[in-house]
Each structure stands twice: as C-alpha cells, then as structure tokens.
Amino acid sequence: MRTLYVDTETSGVRNGPAGLVEIAVIDQDGTVLMDQLVNPIHPIAPFCTQIHGITDEMVAQAPTWDDIRPELTRILEGARFVAHNAQFDLAVVGEAAAGIAESTCTVNLCRAKLGYALKLSLAAERAGHVAAGPWHRAAADALACRTVHGWLETLPDLTAEERRAVRAEINREKAALKAARKAIDPRLQKVRRDRCPEPLRRGQPWTPEQDERLLRMWREGAAVLDILELFLRTPVSIFARLVHLNVIEPVHNPYGTRLHEP
C-alpha cells in the first residue's frame, strides 16, 4: 500500500472541495505527484491570503475542482492518506478520497508519541526538516508532513501514565507563564471569545496611522476590549501587532506560538 502525504490550502469562504485553492500530494519517496493551484470560483478571504499568500490573481487561470478531481481520485485510490490534521484535509478533498485504504493524522501521532500536539512547523523542526518553501503552501507542508511522519513512526507510544505526566508538566508551565505575564501587565491575557466584538477588519493590512493609534492606546493603559472595539480585529491580530511593533516580547504574547500545542 502506497503512503501519500497530502496538504490543502483553502479560501476560508466555503467548506469542502468548493473552498480548495491549492493541493499537493507527495509520494512516500518524496516524489511530487500533484502540486496544483485551484480556482475556487469565488474570492479568497483576505485573512486566508495573509496565512498562505495565495491571491485571487494567482488562481484566476488555474483549473477548477471539477478539472482536477478525476486525477486526484486516481492518485489517492487505495493509498494510505497522511496529513497534519487529516480530518481537515480529508474534508477538503471530499469524494476524491472515497477510495483511500486508510488515513493517518500526524497531529494524533504527536499526541500518542509525545503526549501533546504540535503545529507542523514545530514538529518539522523537531524532526530536523528543512522547509522546502514558505509554510502554509501545500507542497512545502506536505513534504514537511512526510518528514514528521517518518520521525514519529520511530518513537514508541507513551503509556497513559506517561501522557498524564506530560499533561501535568505542560499545565504547570502554562500556569507559570500566565502568572509571569500577569505580573508584567494584567492585559497580557487571552480574551474570552464571547466578549470580543465582531472583527470586521479581520485580514486587512495595518496602516501607519493605525499603528500609531495602537501604540498610543497601549502605552496609555487602554483595556484590550477597548482596543478591540476601536480596531475591530481579533485579539490574535492585536497582540501580534504589538509584538511586530516591539511593544511586547514574543514570549509575552498570550496568543503566540507555544512549545507545545496540546
């Protein structure tokens, strides 16, 4: 049975195959079987373009899902489908994966082998992988998934007791970091989702004027909710911008990349 590594990028507008904007399929020996931009026939959400860098112009002349589905179905037939968060990618390729023999999720493998999940970029770093391109592009991510899968397969599964011990240690680390952030500035905490205003400007570029206003409000001690009300962005965006502007350290960003992603 062939093992195939799959990654998809989406428009953020529609679910399933209708939202596909890029797909890559890598064979077990590293051969690229498919690396294809896909025209979703609708605009790509700006916040998704910020993540993967794929624009409407890039996919304007690309084939559609109906164009690539027969070939993708043929490639996947009878194969072992491996992806980082496989449930997501299986939903994106939809019926094209109906003939796969089985699927493996490397996020779940991280939990079994390490005791916690890892983002693909962090798992790839642990595995000694050298990225083949920008993260969140399908071919580069699928190649990284191949390396991560090979690394994880060499590790033994943790026992239930070992997983509990890892979880306890992670919780201690998180509590200590949260306390340290609170001591520096009580605003360095996550905001409850139900208290956040709708992020109507999500994905829009920041202007110099907005940067200046954000800096002034933060230095004057404005509450995070007041900042969210003014800028209508997500807390993730606000804190990431504060890091970008060198106002807070990356480690003090409550939404920043963590060593573990449990």
C-alpha positions in Angstrom: 0.0 0.0 0.0 1.4 3.4 -1.0 1.7 6.1 1.6 0.8 9.6 0.3 1.3 12.9 2.1 -1.4 15.5 1.4 -1.8 19.2 2.2 -4.5 21.6 1.2 -4.9 25.4 1.4 -8.4 26.9 1.3 -10.2 30.1 0.6 -11.8 30.4 4.0 -15.2 31.1 2.4 -16.6 27.7 1.6 -16.2 24.3 3.2 -15.1 21.1 1.4 -13.8 21.0 -2.2 -15.5 24.2 -3.0 -13.0 26.1 -0.9 -9.8 24.5 -2.2 -7.2 26.9 -3.6 -4.1 24.6 -3.6 -3.3 21.0 -3.1 -0.1 18.9 -3.0 0.3 15.1 -2.9 3.7 13.7 -2.1 4.7 10.0 -2.6 6.5 8.1 0.2 9.8 8.5 -1.6 9.3 12.3 -1.8 8.1 12.5 -5.4 5.6 15.3 -6.0 2.6 13.7 -7.6 0.5 16.8 -7.6 1.2 20.4 -6.8 -1.7 22.5 -8.1 -3.3 25.8 -7.6 -7.1 25.6 -7.8 -9.6 28.2 -8.8 -12.4 28.2 -6.3 -14.6 30.5 -8.5 -15.1 32.9 -5.6 -12.8 35.5 -3.9 -10.3 34.2 -1.3 -10.9 35.6 2.2 -8.2 38.3 3.0 -7.2 36.6 6.3 -6.5 33.3 4.4 -4.4 35.1 1.9 -2.4 36.6 4.8 -1.8 33.0 6.0 -0.8 31.2 2.8 -0.1 34.1 0.4 -2.4 32.8 -2.4 -4.3 35.6 -4.1 -7.3 35.7 -6.4 -4.9 36.7 -9.2 -2.8 33.6 -8.7 -5.7 31.2 -9.1 -7.6 33.2 -11.8 -6.3 30.9 -14.6 -5.9 27.7 -12.5 -8.1 24.7 -13.1 -11.2 24.2 -11.0 -12.0 21.4 -8.6 -14.0 19.6 -11.3 -10.9 19.8 -13.5 -8.6 18.1 -11.0 -10.9 15.8 -9.3 -10.6 12.8 -11.7 -6.7 12.8 -11.5 -6.7 13.3 -7.7 -9.2 10.5 -7.2 -6.9 8.2 -9.3 -3.8 9.2 -7.3 -5.5 8.6 -3.9 -7.2 5.3 -4.8 -6.1 2.5 -2.5 -3.4 4.7 -0.7 -2.7 5.5 2.9 -3.6 9.2 3.3 -1.3 11.0 5.7 -1.8 14.7 6.7 -1.2 17.0 9.6 -4.8 17.4 10.9 -6.0 14.8 8.4 -9.7 15.3 9.3 -9.5 18.8 7.8 -7.7 17.7 4.6 -10.0 14.7 4.1 -13.0 17.1 4.3 -11.4 19.4 1.7 -10.8 16.7 -0.9 -14.2 15.2 -0.2 -15.3 12.4 -2.5 -11.9 12.2 -4.2 -10.7 10.4 -1.1 -13.5 7.9 -1.1 -11.2 5.1 -2.4 -8.3 5.5 0.1 -7.4 2.4 2.1 -6.8 4.3 5.4 -5.8 7.6 6.9 -3.2 8.8 9.4 -3.1 12.1 11.2 0.3 13.2 12.3 -1.3 15.5 14.9 -2.7 12.5 16.6 0.6 10.7 16.3 2.2 13.6 18.1 -0.2 13.1 21.0 0.5 9.4 21.1 4.2 9.7 20.9 4.9 13.0 22.6 1.9 13.5 24.8 0.8 16.7 23.1 0.1 18.0 19.7 2.5 20.2 17.7 2.0 22.6 14.9 3.5 21.3 11.7 6.4 23.9 11.7 7.4 23.0 15.2 7.1 19.2 14.6 9.2 19.6 11.4 11.8 21.5 13.4 11.9 18.7 16.0 12.3 16.2 13.1 15.2 18.1 11.6 13.3 19.0 8.5 14.5 21.9 6.3 11.4 23.6 4.8 11.2 23.3 1.0 9.3 26.7 0.8 7.1 29.0 2.8 4.9 27.5 5.4 1.2 27.2 4.5 2.0 26.4 0.9 0.7 22.9 0.0 3.9 21.3 -1.4 6.2 22.6 1.4 3.8 21.5 4.1 3.2 18.0 2.5 7.0 17.5 2.4 7.3 18.5 6.0 4.5 16.1 6.9 6.4 13.3 5.3 9.5 14.0 7.4 7.4 14.4 10.6 5.6 11.2 10.0 8.9 9.3 9.4 10.3 10.7 12.7 7.2 10.0 14.8 7.0 6.4 13.5 10.4 5.7 15.1 9.2 6.8 18.5 7.4 4.5 21.0 3.8 5.2 22.1 3.6 6.8 25.5 1.7 4.9 28.2 -1.4 6.5 29.7 0.5 7.3 32.8 3.3 9.0 30.8 0.8 11.1 28.9 -0.8 12.2 32.2 2.6 13.2 33.5 3.4 15.2 30.3 0.0 16.9 30.6 0.6 17.8 34.2 4.0 19.3 33.3 2.5 21.3 30.5 -0.2 22.7 32.8 2.4 23.8 35.3 4.4 25.5 32.6 1.3 27.3 31.3 0.3 28.4 34.8 3.8 29.8 35.5 3.9 31.7 32.2 0.4 33.1 32.7 1.4 34.3 36.1 4.6 35.9 34.7 2.6 37.7 32.1 0.0 39.0 34.6 2.8 40.3 36.8 4.3 42.3 33.9 0.9 43.6 32.6 -2.5 42.3 33.5 -3.6 42.9 30.0 -1.3 40.1 28.7 -4.1 37.6 28.9 -6.4 35.9 26.4 -9.8 37.5 25.9 -12.9 35.4 26.2 -14.4 35.0 22.7 -17.9 35.9 23.7 -16.7 39.3 24.9 -14.9 40.1 21.6 -16.6 42.4 19.1 -17.0 41.1 15.6 -13.6 41.5 13.8 -15.0 43.4 10.8 -11.4 44.4 9.7 -10.0 40.9 10.0 -7.3 40.3 7.5 -7.0 44.0 6.4 -3.5 45.5 6.3 -2.4 47.8 9.1 -1.8 51.4 8.2 0.9 53.7 9.8 -1.9 55.7 11.4 -3.4 52.6 13.0 -0.1 51.5 14.3 0.4 54.9 15.9 -3.0 54.8 17.5 -2.4 51.2 18.8 0.9 52.3 20.3 -0.6 55.3 22.0 -3.6 53.4 23.4 -1.4 50.6 24.7 1.1 52.9 26.3 -1.7 54.9 27.9 -3.0 51.8 29.5 -6.2 51.2 27.4 -8.1 48.0 28.1 -7.8 45.3 25.5 -11.6 45.3 25.0 -11.5 49.0 24.2 -8.7 48.4 21.7 -10.7 45.6 20.1 -13.8 47.9 19.9 -11.8 50.5 18.1 -9.9 48.4 15.6 -12.4 45.6 15.1 -9.7 43.0 14.7 -9.1 39.7 16.5 -7.1 39.6 19.8 -4.6 37.4 17.9 -4.1 40.3 15.4 -3.8 42.9 18.1 -1.2 41.1 20.1 0.7 40.0 17.0 0.9 43.7 16.0 2.1 44.7 19.4 4.9 42.1 19.0 5.6 43.4 15.5 5.9 47.0 16.9 8.3 45.8 19.6 5.9 46.8 22.3 5.8 43.4 23.9 8.1 40.4 23.8 7.0 37.4 21.7 7.1 35.2 24.8 4.6 37.6 26.5 2.1 37.3 23.6 -0.8 35.2 25.1 -1.7 34.0 21.6 1.9 33.4 20.5 3.4 30.1 19.3 3.9 27.7 22.2 6.4 24.9 22.5 3.5 22.5 22.8 0.1 22.8 21.2 -2.0 20.4 23.4 
